[in-house]
Amino acid sequence: MNYTIGISEMRVSNQPDDVLVTYSLGSCIGVTIYDPVARVGGMIHCMLPNSKIDIQKAQSFPCMFVDTGVPLLFNEAYRLGAQKNRIIVKVAGCSQILDDKGFFNIGERNYMTLRKLLWKNSVLITAEDIGGNDSRTLYLEIINGRVTVKSRDKRIEL
């Protein structure tokens, strides 16, 4: 079954027929995690890097922010049997679409926040498709962990 992950949402699954998809990854960051032994996968679509800009909103919508949403994604995967040492992380997004001059650098800040968070927890990114000026669609197939990224000109497997 296909599940659409909206902006500031996440989903974790251990159902082999599930495909998780998120659309319109511009400056937002899409993160997939997958444990190939437990066959548990998850996806999150984060809008902003740091929850400190709006603590109240972060409490209501933790997936809006990289620093609160990504730990939640991992913890939900652990509840379904995933183990940190087996998790494969793949990332897409972080474009500079509406910010041609780089004034806000939301995409870059999302990516740097994610890298720091993962690094502090001894987790590495396995593959990524980030930056540029195109919006992306991100897919995760739970049956095999295949991650595909589609943009205007291309479709690649991470």
C-alpha positions as CSV (number, residue, x, y, z in Angstrom):
1,M,0.0,0.0,0.0
2,N,1.3,3.5,-0.8
3,Y,1.5,6.0,2.0
4,T,2.0,9.7,1.4
5,I,4.2,11.5,4.0
6,G,3.2,15.1,4.0
7,I,5.3,18.1,5.1
8,S,6.1,17.7,8.8
9,E,5.0,14.1,8.9
10,M,6.6,10.7,9.2
11,R,5.7,7.0,9.0
12,V,7.4,3.8,10.0
13,S,6.4,0.4,8.7
14,N,7.3,-3.3,8.7
15,Q,4.7,-4.3,6.2
16,P,6.4,-5.6,3.0
17,D,3.7,-4.3,0.6
18,D,4.1,-0.7,1.9
19,V,5.7,2.0,-0.2
20,L,6.3,5.4,1.5
21,V,6.5,8.5,-0.6
22,T,6.9,12.2,0.0
23,Y,6.5,14.9,-2.7
24,S,7.7,18.4,-3.1
25,L,11.1,18.2,-1.3
26,G,12.4,21.7,-2.1
27,S,14.4,23.2,0.8
28,C,12.8,20.5,3.0
29,I,14.8,17.4,3.8
30,G,13.5,13.8,3.3
31,V,15.1,11.1,5.4
32,T,14.6,7.4,5.0
33,I,15.9,4.8,7.3
34,Y,15.9,1.0,6.8
35,D,16.9,-2.0,8.7
36,P,17.4,-4.9,6.2
37,V,17.3,-7.6,8.9
38,A,14.2,-6.5,10.7
39,R,12.8,-5.1,7.4
40,V,11.6,-2.0,9.1
41,G,11.7,1.3,7.3
42,G,10.6,4.8,7.8
43,M,10.5,8.2,6.2
44,I,10.2,11.8,7.5
45,H,9.7,15.1,5.6
46,C,11.2,17.9,7.8
47,M,10.7,21.6,6.9
48,L,13.1,23.4,9.3
49,P,16.4,22.6,11.0
50,N,15.9,23.7,14.6
51,S,12.9,23.5,16.9
52,K,14.3,26.2,19.1
53,I,12.7,28.8,16.8
54,D,9.2,27.7,18.0
55,I,9.2,25.3,21.0
56,Q,5.3,25.3,21.1
57,K,5.1,24.3,17.4
58,A,7.8,21.6,18.0
59,Q,5.7,20.1,20.7
60,S,2.7,19.9,18.5
61,F,4.5,19.0,15.2
62,P,7.9,17.5,16.1
63,C,8.4,16.2,12.6
64,M,8.5,19.8,11.3
65,F,12.0,20.1,12.6
66,V,15.1,18.0,11.9
67,D,16.3,18.1,15.5
68,T,13.1,16.7,17.0
69,G,11.6,14.7,14.1
70,V,14.6,12.5,13.2
71,P,15.1,11.1,16.7
72,L,11.4,10.3,16.8
73,L,11.7,8.5,13.4
74,F,14.6,6.3,14.8
75,N,12.7,5.6,18.0
76,E,9.6,4.5,16.2
77,A,11.7,2.2,14.0
78,Y,13.3,0.7,17.2
79,R,9.8,0.0,18.5
80,L,9.3,-2.2,15.4
81,G,12.5,-4.1,15.9
82,A,15.1,-2.0,14.0
83,Q,18.6,-1.8,15.5
84,K,20.8,1.3,15.2
85,N,23.9,-0.6,14.0
86,R,22.0,-2.0,11.0
87,I,20.1,1.1,9.9
88,I,20.8,2.5,6.4
89,V,20.1,6.2,6.1
90,K,19.4,7.9,2.8
91,V,18.6,11.6,2.3
92,A,17.1,13.8,-0.4
93,G,16.0,17.4,-0.8
94,C,17.7,20.6,0.6
95,S,17.3,22.5,-2.7
96,Q,17.6,26.2,-3.0
97,I,14.3,26.9,-4.8
98,L,12.8,30.2,-3.7
99,D,16.0,31.6,-2.2
100,D,18.2,32.3,-5.3
101,K,20.6,34.5,-3.4
102,G,21.0,32.0,-0.6
103,F,19.7,34.5,2.1
104,F,18.0,31.9,4.3
105,N,19.8,28.7,3.2
106,I,17.1,26.5,4.7
107,G,18.1,23.5,2.6
108,E,21.7,23.8,3.6
109,R,20.8,24.3,7.3
110,N,18.5,21.3,7.3
111,Y,21.3,19.2,5.9
112,M,23.9,20.4,8.3
113,T,21.6,19.9,11.3
114,L,20.9,16.3,10.1
115,R,24.6,15.6,9.6
116,K,25.5,16.9,13.1
117,L,22.6,15.0,14.7
118,L,23.6,11.7,13.0
119,W,27.3,12.2,13.7
120,K,26.7,12.8,17.4
121,N,24.8,9.4,17.4
122,S,27.5,7.5,15.4
123,V,25.2,7.1,12.4
124,L,26.3,7.8,8.8
125,I,24.4,8.7,5.7
126,T,24.7,5.9,3.1
127,A,23.5,7.8,0.1
128,E,22.0,11.2,-0.8
129,D,20.6,13.4,-3.5
130,I,20.7,17.0,-2.1
131,G,21.1,20.6,-3.2
132,G,20.5,22.1,-6.6
133,N,17.4,23.9,-7.6
134,D,14.9,21.1,-8.3
135,S,12.1,19.8,-6.2
136,R,12.2,16.0,-5.6
137,T,9.9,13.1,-4.8
138,L,11.3,10.4,-2.5
139,Y,10.2,6.7,-2.4
140,L,11.0,3.9,0.1
141,E,9.9,0.3,-0.6
142,I,9.6,-1.6,2.7
143,I,10.0,-5.0,1.1
144,N,13.6,-4.4,0.1
145,G,14.7,-0.9,1.3
146,R,15.0,0.5,-2.2
147,V,15.0,4.3,-2.2
148,T,14.3,6.1,-5.4
149,V,14.4,9.9,-6.0
150,K,12.5,11.5,-8.9
151,S,13.1,15.1,-10.0
152,R,12.2,17.0,-13.2
153,D,15.0,15.5,-15.3
154,K,15.9,12.2,-13.6
155,R,14.9,9.2,-11.6
156,I,17.7,7.6,-9.6
157,E,18.1,4.9,-7.0
158,L,20.1,5.8,-4.0
